[in-house]
């Protein structure tokens, strides 16, 4: 019963624009820079350090939001394909 009431209050707050969730760590420009540097094979650890985020967050930005196709999702797929193709030669 309490959880139902809480869910209702959260819905009302979201409609009112009060309940927005956590602010994004990187701006759109920073995300673009992150993706460009990742394409150039810069290590994920050095990317994380230079942007002041965790390595897991780097992968999340490259992949896009969970359950959604972000611009980085195709990037991650192609890097895996390329890595596997070079490994098998």
C-alpha positions in Angstrom: 0.0 0.0 0.0 2.8 2.4 0.9 4.6 1.5 -2.4 1.5 2.2 -4.4 1.2 5.6 -2.8 4.8 6.3 -3.4 4.5 5.3 -7.1 1.5 7.7 -7.5 3.4 10.5 -5.9 6.4 9.9 -8.2 4.1 10.0 -11.2 2.6 13.3 -10.1 6.1 14.8 -9.4 7.4 13.7 -12.8 4.4 15.4 -14.5 5.1 18.5 -12.5 8.7 18.4 -13.6 10.1 18.1 -10.1 11.2 14.5 -10.2 13.8 14.4 -13.0 16.4 11.9 -11.8 20.2 12.3 -11.7 21.9 15.0 -13.9 24.1 13.6 -16.7 27.8 13.6 -15.9 29.0 14.6 -19.4 27.6 17.2 -21.8 26.7 16.2 -25.4 30.0 17.8 -26.6 32.0 15.7 -24.1 30.2 12.6 -25.1 31.0 13.3 -28.7 34.7 13.8 -27.8 34.7 10.6 -25.7 33.3 8.6 -28.7 35.8 10.1 -31.1 38.7 9.4 -28.8 37.4 5.8 -28.3 37.3 5.3 -32.1 41.0 6.2 -32.1 41.6 3.2 -29.7 42.4 5.3 -26.7 42.2 3.1 -23.6 39.0 3.2 -21.6 40.9 3.7 -18.4 42.6 6.9 -19.8 39.3 8.1 -21.1 37.7 7.6 -17.7 40.6 9.5 -15.9 40.5 12.4 -18.3 36.7 12.9 -18.0 36.7 12.2 -14.3 34.2 9.3 -14.6 34.5 5.5 -13.9 35.4 3.0 -16.6 31.9 1.5 -16.3 30.4 4.9 -17.1 32.7 5.2 -20.1 31.2 2.0 -21.4 27.7 3.2 -20.6 28.2 6.3 -22.6 29.6 4.3 -25.5 26.8 1.9 -25.4 23.9 4.3 -24.9 21.1 4.0 -22.4 20.2 0.5 -21.3 17.6 -1.1 -23.6 18.0 1.6 -26.2 20.1 1.8 -29.3 22.5 4.6 -28.7 25.1 5.9 -31.2 27.8 4.1 -29.3 26.1 0.7 -29.5 27.1 0.2 -33.2 30.6 1.4 -32.3 31.0 -1.2 -29.6 29.7 -3.9 -31.9 32.1 -3.0 -34.7 35.1 -2.8 -32.4 34.3 -6.3 -31.1 34.0 -7.6 -34.7 37.3 -5.9 -35.7 39.0 -7.2 -32.6 37.8 -10.8 -33.2 38.8 -10.6 -36.9 42.3 -9.5 -36.1 42.6 -12.1 -33.4 41.8 -15.0 -35.8 44.3 -14.0 -38.5 
